[in-house]
Amino acid sequence: MLTFIITIIVVGLVAGFIARAVVPGRDSMGILATIALGVVGSLVGGFLGYLLFGKDLAEGAFQTSGLIGSIVGAIIALVIVRAVSREHA
């Protein structure tokens, strides 16, 4: 269980960091917000992957496509966060 949690944190950090690097603009996010962004991106990417390809956890939890899906999901989440924060600013 501890290994699973550490894996989620590391994948979240990597996905969040890459999403922040790919999407132009400034972010005032710290490391915890970056991890949260990546974890949310993993959920979004996993959901989209399931909808598009019908793959689920039973077919393997950690795959290269899952990491790519996490990054894509984190990019989508970051764009949504920026759009919402602009409306309130």
C-alpha positions in Angstrom: 0.0 0.0 0.0 2.8 2.4 0.8 4.5 1.7 -2.5 1.2 2.5 -4.3 0.9 5.8 -2.5 4.5 6.7 -3.2 4.0 5.8 -6.9 1.0 8.0 -7.1 2.9 10.9 -5.6 5.9 10.5 -8.0 3.7 10.0 -11.1 1.6 13.0 -10.0 4.7 15.2 -9.5 6.1 14.2 -12.9 2.8 14.7 -14.8 2.2 18.0 -13.0 5.7 19.3 -13.7 5.5 18.3 -17.4 2.1 19.9 -17.7 3.3 23.1 -16.2 6.3 23.1 -18.5 4.2 22.4 -21.6 1.4 24.9 -21.1 2.8 28.5 -21.5 2.2 31.0 -18.7 3.1 31.6 -15.1 1.9 29.5 -12.3 2.1 30.3 -8.6 1.9 26.6 -7.7 4.1 25.0 -5.1 5.2 21.4 -5.1 2.0 20.1 -3.3 -0.2 21.9 -5.9 1.9 20.4 -8.7 1.5 16.9 -7.2 -2.3 17.5 -6.8 -2.4 18.7 -10.4 -0.7 15.5 -11.6 -2.9 13.2 -9.5 -6.0 14.9 -10.8 -4.5 14.7 -14.3 -4.0 10.9 -13.8 -7.7 10.5 -12.9 -8.8 12.6 -15.9 -6.4 10.8 -18.2 -7.4 7.4 -16.8 -11.1 8.2 -17.3 -10.5 9.4 -20.9 -8.4 6.4 -21.6 -11.2 4.1 -20.4 -13.8 6.0 -22.4 -11.7 5.9 -25.6 -10.1 2.5 -25.4 -12.1 0.5 -22.8 -8.9 -0.4 -20.8 -9.1 -0.6 -17.1 -7.0 -1.4 -14.0 -7.3 -5.2 -14.5 -5.2 -4.8 -17.7 -2.3 -3.3 -15.9 -2.1 -0.2 -13.7 1.3 1.2 -14.7 2.0 1.5 -18.4 3.6 4.0 -20.6 0.3 4.9 -22.0 -0.9 5.6 -18.5 1.9 8.0 -17.9 1.1 9.8 -21.1 -2.6 9.8 -20.2 -1.6 11.4 -16.8 0.3 14.1 -18.6 -2.5 14.8 -21.0 -5.0 14.8 -18.1 -2.8 17.2 -16.1 -2.6 19.6 -19.1 -6.4 19.5 -19.4 -6.8 20.1 -15.6 -4.2 23.0 -15.7 -6.0 24.7 -18.6 -9.3 24.4 -16.7 -7.7 25.8 -13.5 -6.3 28.7 -15.4 -9.6 29.5 -17.1 -11.5 29.4 -13.8 -8.9 31.5 -12.0 -9.0 34.1 -14.7 -12.8 34.4 -14.4 -12.4 35.1 -10.6 -9.5 37.5 -11.0 
